[in-house]
Amino acid sequence: MLLRPFVRLASLALGMSLLAGCGPASALLHAPDTLPCLRPDCRIRFEPGARAYAEAVEKILPNAMAQVEALQERPFGDKFVVVAYAEEGAYAAANGRGSAMPSGVAFMDRVSLSPRLWRDEPKQLVPYLTHELSHAHLLSRLSSFAMVRIPPWFTEGLAVLASDGGGAQRVGAAEARQAIRAGLTIETPESTGALGAFSLPFVKNFPADDPRRQAHMAYRQAGMFVAFLRDRDRRAFTALLDGLFAGKSFAAAFHEAYDASPAALWTDFAKSLDDQG
């Protein structure tokens, strides 16, 4: 256990060396440690001007964490902090992405929440927070490097499922089913390649001018597929999670759990949609 922080740092350093942006490096330089704590345990911190935001997070955090733990079948591991930001510049500098566009970002031991989410879409706080907590749960038990070696269709699909659609609100299940039947689908590889993967690609040829709808279509399909995997065989789903948290590669854990490839099960998933109207 004493080696875990050093393993995390080494993994992060390696991961950062593979990144072509300044987001992670900036986040390390803008750690939230100096921000005020809402309570003595410092589970929630806030930028000056965002105390009301932090208090709203405090009210929903226990249920959101419980929802994630129920799906991912174990409690959170290492401690993490949730940070509510008041200024978009500070948020972008600290969130690990280097951008103010995401509504929330899980990075290392923190979940950063956008000021825009509180200002413009407060009703979306619960799904977006829960979505990011799903990622934070993985990061609380896996190194950052191990995390990016899991295909994003699974990590994002898991987060959408855990949050009852968080991150996919702009596209409903019916529209996603229609797109899948038309052959407009996400890809479901079983590995990410040597460099890992950091985001879920858009659905090719999906006709949407709004980039958020393009992203939400991909997230909705991923969430539906992960739900299918869970509902098809609960024991296999548990075995898959167990394998990942035991340190197995995604491909090895998936094949051992389901005795099939993700691509083969996607075919079964797509066929099952014909029975859903």
C-alpha positions as CSV (number, residue, x, y, z in Angstrom):
1,M,0.0,0.0,0.0
2,L,2.9,2.4,0.7
3,L,4.1,2.0,-2.8
4,R,0.7,3.0,-4.3
5,P,1.3,6.8,-4.4
6,F,4.7,6.2,-6.1
7,V,3.1,3.9,-8.7
8,R,0.5,6.5,-9.4
9,L,3.0,9.2,-9.9
10,A,5.2,7.0,-12.2
11,S,2.1,6.0,-14.2
12,L,1.0,9.6,-14.4
13,A,4.5,10.7,-15.6
14,L,4.5,8.1,-18.2
15,G,1.0,9.0,-19.3
16,M,1.8,12.6,-19.5
17,S,4.9,11.9,-21.6
18,L,2.5,10.4,-24.2
19,L,0.1,13.4,-24.2
20,A,0.4,16.2,-26.7
21,G,-1.3,18.9,-24.6
22,C,-0.7,21.0,-21.6
23,G,-3.9,20.0,-19.7
24,P,-2.4,17.4,-17.3
25,A,0.8,19.5,-16.7
26,S,-1.3,22.5,-15.9
27,A,-3.5,20.5,-13.6
28,L,-0.5,19.4,-11.6
29,L,0.5,23.1,-11.2
30,H,-3.0,24.1,-10.2
31,A,-3.8,21.4,-7.6
32,P,-6.9,22.4,-5.5
33,D,-5.0,22.0,-2.2
34,T,-5.0,25.7,-1.5
35,L,-8.7,26.2,-2.0
36,P,-11.1,26.4,0.9
37,C,-12.6,23.2,2.3
38,L,-16.4,23.1,2.7
39,R,-16.0,20.8,5.7
40,P,-13.0,19.7,7.8
41,D,-12.6,16.4,5.9
42,C,-11.9,18.5,2.7
43,R,-13.9,16.1,0.5
44,I,-15.4,19.2,-1.2
45,R,-13.4,22.3,-2.0
46,F,-14.5,25.4,-3.7
47,E,-13.0,28.4,-5.5
48,P,-14.0,31.7,-3.7
49,G,-17.4,32.7,-5.1
50,A,-18.6,29.1,-5.5
51,R,-19.6,28.2,-1.9
52,A,-23.2,27.8,-2.8
53,Y,-22.2,25.5,-5.6
54,A,-20.1,23.4,-3.2
55,E,-23.1,23.2,-0.7
56,A,-25.3,22.0,-3.5
57,V,-22.7,19.3,-4.3
58,E,-22.6,18.3,-0.7
59,K,-26.3,17.5,-0.6
60,I,-26.2,15.1,-3.6
61,L,-22.7,13.6,-3.2
62,P,-23.6,10.7,-0.8
63,N,-26.4,9.4,-3.1
64,A,-24.3,9.9,-6.2
65,M,-21.4,7.9,-4.7
66,A,-23.8,5.2,-3.5
67,Q,-25.2,4.9,-7.1
68,V,-21.7,4.4,-8.5
69,E,-20.7,1.9,-5.9
70,A,-23.8,-0.2,-6.5
71,L,-23.1,-0.5,-10.2
72,Q,-19.3,-0.9,-9.9
73,E,-19.8,-3.4,-7.0
74,R,-17.3,-2.0,-4.5
75,P,-16.7,1.1,-2.5
76,F,-14.4,3.9,-3.6
77,G,-10.7,3.2,-3.0
78,D,-8.3,6.1,-2.5
79,K,-9.7,9.4,-1.3
80,F,-10.6,12.0,-3.9
81,V,-11.8,15.6,-3.8
82,V,-14.7,17.3,-5.6
83,V,-13.9,20.9,-6.6
84,A,-16.5,23.5,-7.5
85,Y,-15.2,26.4,-9.6
86,A,-16.4,29.9,-10.0
87,E,-14.2,31.0,-12.9
88,E,-13.8,29.2,-16.2
89,G,-10.1,30.0,-16.5
90,A,-9.3,28.5,-13.1
91,Y,-11.4,25.5,-14.0
92,A,-9.7,24.9,-17.3
93,A,-6.3,25.2,-15.7
94,A,-7.0,22.7,-13.0
95,N,-9.2,20.0,-14.6
96,G,-6.6,18.0,-16.5
97,R,-8.2,18.7,-20.0
98,G,-7.0,22.3,-20.3
99,S,-10.4,23.3,-21.6
100,A,-13.5,25.0,-20.0
101,M,-15.8,23.1,-22.4
102,P,-16.5,19.9,-20.4
103,S,-19.2,20.2,-17.7
104,G,-17.0,18.1,-15.4
105,V,-13.7,16.2,-15.5
106,A,-12.3,13.4,-13.3
107,F,-8.5,13.6,-13.2
108,M,-6.2,11.7,-10.8
109,D,-7.6,12.3,-7.3
110,R,-10.1,15.1,-8.2
111,V,-13.4,15.8,-9.8
112,S,-13.6,19.3,-11.2
113,L,-17.0,20.9,-11.8
114,S,-17.5,23.6,-14.4
115,P,-18.9,27.0,-13.3
116,R,-21.0,26.9,-16.4
117,L,-22.8,23.8,-15.1
118,W,-23.9,25.6,-12.0
119,R,-24.6,28.9,-13.8
120,D,-26.5,27.6,-16.8
121,E,-27.6,24.0,-16.1
122,P,-28.0,23.4,-12.4
123,K,-30.6,20.7,-13.0
124,Q,-27.9,18.7,-14.8
125,L,-25.6,18.7,-11.7
126,V,-26.7,15.3,-10.5
127,P,-26.2,13.4,-13.7
128,Y,-22.9,15.1,-14.6
129,L,-21.5,14.7,-11.1
130,T,-22.5,11.1,-11.0
131,H,-21.0,10.5,-14.4
132,E,-17.6,11.9,-13.3
133,L,-17.8,10.0,-10.0
134,S,-17.9,6.8,-12.1
135,H,-14.6,7.8,-13.6
136,A,-13.3,8.9,-10.2
137,H,-14.2,5.5,-8.8
138,L,-12.0,3.7,-11.4
139,L,-9.2,6.2,-10.7
140,S,-9.5,5.5,-7.0
141,R,-8.6,1.9,-7.6
142,L,-6.5,2.0,-10.8
143,S,-3.5,4.1,-11.9
144,S,-4.1,6.8,-14.5
145,F,-2.1,4.8,-17.0
146,A,-4.3,1.7,-16.4
147,M,-7.4,3.8,-16.8
148,V,-6.5,5.0,-20.3
149,R,-5.8,1.5,-21.4
150,I,-9.5,0.6,-20.9
151,P,-11.4,1.4,-24.1
152,P,-13.5,4.6,-23.7
153,W,-16.7,3.0,-24.9
154,F,-16.6,1.0,-21.7
155,T,-15.6,3.7,-19.2
156,E,-18.0,6.2,-20.7
157,G,-20.7,3.7,-21.1
158,L,-20.3,2.7,-17.5
159,A,-20.5,6.3,-16.4
160,V,-23.6,6.9,-18.5
161,L,-25.2,3.9,-17.0
162,A,-24.2,4.8,-13.4
163,S,-25.6,8.3,-13.8
164,D,-28.9,7.3,-15.5
165,G,-27.9,9.0,-18.8
166,G,-25.4,11.7,-17.6
167,G,-23.4,12.9,-20.5
168,A,-26.0,11.6,-23.0
169,Q,-28.9,13.8,-22.2
170,R,-29.3,15.3,-25.7
171,V,-29.9,12.0,-27.4
172,G,-32.5,9.6,-26.2
173,A,-32.5,5.8,-26.4
174,A,-35.0,5.8,-29.3
175,E,-32.9,8.0,-31.4
176,A,-29.8,5.9,-30.6
177,R,-31.6,2.7,-31.6
178,Q,-32.6,4.3,-34.9
179,A,-29.0,5.3,-35.6
180,I,-27.7,1.9,-34.8
181,R,-30.2,0.3,-37.1
182,A,-29.0,2.7,-39.8
183,G,-25.4,1.5,-39.2
184,L,-24.3,4.7,-37.5
185,T,-22.6,3.2,-34.5
186,I,-19.7,3.6,-32.2
187,E,-16.7,1.2,-32.4
188,T,-16.1,-1.2,-29.6
189,P,-12.5,-2.3,-29.7
190,E,-11.1,-4.5,-27.0
191,S,-7.8,-2.6,-26.7
192,T,-6.6,0.9,-27.0
193,G,-3.2,0.4,-28.5
194,A,0.1,1.3,-26.9
195,L,-0.7,4.9,-26.2
196,G,-4.0,4.4,-24.6
197,A,-7.2,6.3,-25.4
198,F,-8.5,9.5,-23.8
199,S,-11.9,10.1,-25.3
200,L,-14.8,8.3,-27.0
201,P,-14.8,9.1,-30.8
202,F,-18.0,10.5,-32.4
203,V,-20.2,8.2,-34.4
204,K,-19.0,8.5,-38.0
205,N,-21.4,10.2,-40.4
206,F,-23.9,11.0,-37.6
207,P,-25.7,14.1,-39.1
208,A,-25.5,16.7,-36.3
209,D,-24.1,20.2,-36.5
210,D,-24.0,20.4,-32.7
211,P,-20.8,18.8,-31.4
212,R,-22.5,18.1,-28.1
213,R,-25.2,16.1,-29.8
214,Q,-22.5,14.2,-31.7
215,A,-20.8,13.4,-28.4
216,H,-24.0,12.5,-26.7
217,M,-25.0,10.0,-29.4
218,A,-21.7,8.2,-28.8
219,Y,-22.2,8.3,-25.1
220,R,-25.8,7.1,-25.3
221,Q,-24.9,4.1,-27.5
222,A,-22.0,3.2,-25.1
223,G,-24.3,3.4,-22.1
224,M,-26.9,1.2,-23.8
225,F,-24.3,-1.4,-24.8
226,V,-22.8,-1.5,-21.3
227,A,-26.3,-1.9,-19.9
228,F,-26.9,-4.8,-22.4
229,L,-23.6,-6.5,-21.2
230,R,-24.7,-6.2,-17.6
231,D,-28.3,-7.4,-18.1
232,R,-27.3,-10.2,-20.4
233,D,-25.1,-11.9,-17.8
234,R,-24.7,-10.4,-14.4
235,R,-22.1,-12.9,-13.3
236,A,-20.0,-12.1,-16.4
237,F,-20.3,-8.4,-15.7
238,T,-19.1,-8.9,-12.2
239,A,-16.2,-11.0,-13.5
240,L,-15.3,-8.3,-15.9
241,L,-15.1,-5.7,-13.2
242,D,-13.2,-8.1,-10.9
243,G,-10.7,-8.7,-13.6
244,L,-10.1,-5.0,-14.3
245,F,-9.7,-4.1,-10.6
246,A,-7.3,-7.1,-10.3
247,G,-5.1,-5.5,-12.9
248,K,-5.9,-7.6,-16.0
249,S,-6.0,-6.0,-19.4
250,F,-9.5,-5.1,-20.7
251,A,-9.2,-7.7,-23.5
252,A,-8.2,-10.5,-21.1
253,A,-10.8,-9.6,-18.5
254,F,-13.5,-9.3,-21.2
255,H,-12.8,-12.6,-22.9
256,E,-12.5,-14.5,-19.6
257,A,-15.8,-13.0,-18.4
258,Y,-17.9,-13.4,-21.6
259,D,-16.0,-15.9,-23.7
260,A,-16.5,-13.6,-26.6
261,S,-15.2,-10.3,-28.1
262,P,-16.9,-7.0,-27.6
263,A,-17.5,-6.9,-31.4
264,A,-19.4,-10.2,-31.3
265,L,-21.6,-9.1,-28.4
266,W,-22.2,-5.7,-30.1
267,T,-23.7,-7.8,-33.0
268,D,-26.0,-9.5,-30.5
269,F,-26.9,-6.2,-28.9
270,A,-27.8,-4.6,-32.3
271,K,-30.0,-7.6,-33.1
272,S,-31.8,-7.3,-29.7
273,L,-32.9,-3.8,-30.7
274,D,-35.3,-5.2,-33.3
275,D,-37.4,-6.6,-30.4
276,Q,-37.6,-3.1,-28.7
277,G,-39.7,-1.4,-31.3
